[in-house]
């Protein structure tokens, strides 16, 4: 075995530049594969984080304005939604809908002391945190007593609270003014989707009593089940529009009359795109590895041609074909391992441990 290793070392020493260039192509191919796969995983993880709130079967139905005439009625009519629409959706889709959660929202100037900010006051039911995919981090949720008595209490987003109070905690029991009306903070939440707006959440009965006497809903959020594919969700969205079109008297092909935002369908589409991109990254990475493998193969072919006379002499003095083949193969393995094995820098973010052994079956 030592004789074989010695011969391989001497052979590689005679062609240092050629071996170095071949090894560089191997190392570069593995490096590109690692970087590309790491980038693909980073992109997918970032997508998962950004669309965490969309990974729930949640459909938000928002009324708009008609753009087409229908049944003798003119175009450009405002579509309004109230409790009747919620009841209709619950009755029509009772097999698919777990719950239908209404929302009422008004713009507001929220202030505490000398600090103020423009945001919105959103009226919600007690179970709205599920629909919002929000997390209660301090205090309590809205309860039925808040609803019945139309209490002036609010749940406040953590970022909004920090901006208003200029501290990190101790918000429960504090008062904030929504316009000129004081509300007491009973809970602090953290929204899964962070955006430019961080509304305050109050009982829907309170918001209706003060700001919305007509009882009109800004939107209705449907929590669904049994909808697992993009096609199922798209078909369900069409059925929602058709159902509301019959009740609210607008054309079923009028896409501006009712806006349907299907979070789970959007999430599935983004997953599909990301997976396709990951497959493309794999393709590029494997192509880079193949380039390195071809380089090794070419070098070994040149080596065999240069050493034809030597191999003939070996056979003449009794060397077996297997020993000669082993010499060539172990030399290719040595080159691959020398330049393809991951070394000391353990801080490098690597998706998977890819070493020279992944190339050996192809090199051989």
N, C-alpha and C positions, 0 to 999 in steps of 0.2 A: 504493500500500500504506500509505504514511504517512497519507493522508487517511482510509483505512478505520480505522486504529488510533486516529486522533484522534477520529473519530466514536464509536467504541466507548468510549473513555475519557470523552468528554463525556456519553454516555448513562448510563454507570455512575455518574458523578459526580452526576448529577441525582437518583439514587435510592440514596443511600448506605446508608440503613437497610435497605431491602428487599434490596439486594445482600448486605449484611453478614449478615442473617439467613439468606438462601439459602446463602451460602457456609459459614456455620456448620453447617448441616444436612449439607452435603457433607463438610466436614472431620470432623464427628462420626461420620458413617457410615464413612468410611475408617479413622478412629481405632478405632472399635469392631471393624471387621473385622480390623485388624492385631492388636489386643489379644486378640481371641477366637482367632485362628489361632495366635498365639504361645502362648496358654494351652493350646490343644489339642496343639501340638507338645511343650510342656513336660510335659503329662500323659502323652503317649505315650512320651517319653524316660524319664520316671520309671518308668513301667510296665515298659519294656524293661530298665531297670537292676534293678528289684526282682525281676523274674522271669527274670533272666539264666540262673539255674540251671535254670529250667523249660523253656528253649528247646532242651533235649536230649531225645531220645526215651528217657525213663527212666521205668520203672514200678517202684514199690516195693510189694512184697507182704508184709504183716505179719499174723501170726496173731492171732486174738482169742478170743472166747468165743461158743459157740453160744447162741442164744436160742430155738431151736425143737427139739422132739424129732424124731428121725429113725431109722427102721428099728428101733424098739424101744429105742433109746438115749435117755437123758434129755436135757433141755435143760441149759443152763449148764455145758457141758463146755469145758475149755480145749483149743484147737486148738494143736498143737505142730508145728514144722517143723524138718527136719534135712536132711542131705545127700541123702536119698532124694527129698525134694520138689524140690530143685534139679535133680536128674537127670531127674525126671519132666517138669518144665517144659522143660528143654533138649531132651528127646526129642520131646515133643508139639509144640513150637513151634520146631523147628529152622530153619524158613524165615524166621520173624520175629525170632527172638532172636539177637543177636550174642554175648551173654554173660550169665550169671546170676551175680551176685556176692553171696555171703552176708555177713551181718554179725551179730556177737555183741556185746552191750553190757551193761555193769554200772555201777551208780552207784559213785562213788569220791570220796574226799577226797584231793586232790592237793596236795602241799606241797613247799616248798623253803625250808629255813631256818625263819624265823619266819613266813613267808607261806604261806597255804593257801587253797584254794577248793574248793567242791563242783562236780563235773562228772561226766563218765562216761568210762570206758575202753572203747573200741570195738575189737573184734577184726576185722581186715580181711585181705584177700589183697593180693598185691603190686600188683594193677591197680585198686585201689579209688578212686584219685584221679579217674579218668574218671567213675565212677558218682557221686561226690560233686561233680563239677564244681569240684574244688579245684585250686589252683595251688601247686606246690612253689617256694618262694622262697629256701630255704637248705638245704644239706645234701643228703641222698639219700632215695630212696623205700625202702620195705620191699622186701627181695629174697628169693629162694628159700632162701638159707642161713639167713636169719632164721626162715623158716617151718620148715625141717627141724629146726633146733636149738632151736626155741621160745625164741628169745632175748628177753630183757627189754629191748627197745628200743621207742621210741615216736616217732611224728611228733606234733608239738604245734602247735596253732593259734597264729598270731602274737599274737593278743590275749591268749590265755591265758599265753603266755610272758612278755609284757610285764607282766602283772599279777603273775606269780609272782616274776620276777627284778627288776622295777622298773628295767629298762633296755631299750634298743631293739634290741640285736643281741648276738651272741656267745653264742648258746644251744647250739650244736652241741657235744656231748660232756658237757654238764652233766647232773647227776642230779636226778631228781624222785622223790618217794615217792608211790606210789599205795597208800593205806592204809599198811601197814608194809613194802611191797615196793619196792625201788629199781628204777627204770627209767632207761636212758640215752637222751637225746635225740639222734636221728640226722638229723632233718629238721624244718623249719619250713614250715608250709603256710598258705595263706590261702583260707578258704572263700568261694565265690561268694555263698552265702546266709548273711547275718549274722543271728543270732538270739540268744536268751538263753543258749544252751548252746554251749560250745566244747569238744568232747570231745578226748581224746587217742586216738591210733590206734596199736595194737600188732598184731603178727602174730596171726592168729586162732588159730593153734596154741598160742600162749602163753596167751591168754585162756581157751581151752578147758581147758588143763592146770590152770590155777590156779583158775578160777571156774566153769567150765562143763563138768564131766566128762561130762555126758550128750550134749554136742555139739548142743544145740538152738540154732537160729538165731533171732535177734530179728526179722530180716526178710531178704528176698532182693530185690536190685535187678536188674531185667531191662533190659538195653540192647537196644533194638529198632531195626529198620529197616523200610522199606516201609509205614509207618503215617503218613500225611501229613494226614489229616483227622480232625475230631472224631468222626465216625461210625465210622471205622475203628478208632480208639483205644477208643471205648466198646464196640464189638463184641468187640475183643480182650480187654478187661477182663472181659467176661462169660464168655468162653471160659476165662480163667484160673480164675475162681471155679468154673465147672462142672468143670474138670479136677481141682482140689484137693478139691472136694466129693465126687467119686467115690472119691478115694484116702483122704481123712480122715474120711469117713462123716458128712457133715452136709448139711442141706437146701440145694439150690442157690439158693433164694431167701432164705437166712439171711445178711443183709448184715453181721452182726456177727461172723461166724465167721472171715472173712478180709477184711482191709482192703486195697483196691487203690488206690494213689495214683498216678495217671497224670499226671506233671508236664507232658508235652507237650500233653495234652488240655486241662489247665488253662491252659497258656500260649496255646493257640489260642483258647480261649473269651475270655480277657482281651483278646487282639488284636481279636476280633470286636466286643466291647463298646466298646473304645477307638475303633475305626474308625467305629462307629455314632455315637458321641459327636462325633467329628471331623466327620462329615457334618452332624450337627445344628448344630454351631458354624458350619460353612460356610453353612448355610441362614439362620441368624440374621444372620450378617455380610452376606450378599448382600441380605437384606431391608432391612438398614440402608442399604446403598448405593442400593437402589431408592428408598427414601424420599428420599434426597438427589437422585436423578435426577428424581423426580416434582416436587420443589421447584424445580429448575432449569426443568423443562418448564412449570410453572405460571407462573413469573416471566416466561419468554419469551412465553407466551401473553398475559399481561397487557401486556407491552411492545408486542407487535404490535397489540393492540386500542387502546392509547393512541396509537400512532403511525400509525394507519390514514390519517389526513389527510396526515401527512408523507409516507408511502409513496405516496399518490395523487399528491401534487405532484411527487415524484421521477419517477414514471412519466410524468407529463405533460410534464416537461422532458427526457425521453429516457432515464431510467434503465431498465435491463433488469431483468426479474424475477430473473435470476441474481444481480445485484449486490445487490438488496434481500435476497434469501435469504442471501447470503453475509454481509451485515451482521448479520443475526439469529443465524446459526449461529456466526460468530466471536465474537459477544458471549457466547453460552452457553459457548463453549470458553474464553474469557477468564476467566469466573467460575469455571469448573471448575478450570482450571489455577491460578488465583490462590489458591484455598482447598484444593485437593486434592493439590498437589505436596508431597512430603516435603522438609523444609528442613534447616537446619544441624545439628540435634542428631543426630549420627551414633551416639551412645552408646545410643540407644533400641533395645532388642532387637526387631527386626522380622523376621518370618518370611520374608516375600518383599518385594521392592521394589514397592509398590503405589502408583502415581501416578495423576494425573488422566487419563492416556492410557487407562486401563482403562475410564473412563466415557465417553470420546468417542463410540464407536460407538453407545451407547445414547442419549446426549444428542442426537446428530445425528438 
